[in-house]
Amino acid sequence: MATTIDFPKMLPTPHRSGYGLKSGPTFARTEMASGRAKQRPLNKVVPTVVPVTFLLTQEQAQIFEGWFNYEIAYGTAWFNCKLDSPMGLRDYECRFTEMYSGPERIGVRHWRYTAQFEIVERPTVSEEEYLYGRDDILYSSIFDITMNQEWPEA
């Protein structure tokens, strides 16, 4: 489901305040009469919900509302938006789950919008990356520094 509509580049990424990811259930749990429980897998691919908050200038708020109304059909179309997750800051395919709240005036010339996005994929490493690349994952934050500062020039 590759979409070509992008979140406007002139608008900021969501604020950190209240930001977090909530995935749908990947397993079902059934409580038994004995007090024990059975669990079974449901889905490997589940949607993830992300509460977002944007603090926008007056001009950015106009662009946001125009984009919402006319590019993503009043919030119904999928779009690409740069979001943060344990996988890093990258584009995710998103859509609104409900109408955004706002604009709420903040200060003299800023407006706050809050919304909830559904993202197509749950941000997680692949099975192959986990099984065969755990050391790569563990040391990925220092790899770039090491390659650029310590590796001899050719």
Helices and strands as residue ranges (DSSP letters): E 22-23, E 27-31, E 37-41, E 48-57, H 58-66, I 67-71, E 79-83, E 90-96, E 101-106, E 110-119, H 127-132, H 134-138, H 140-149
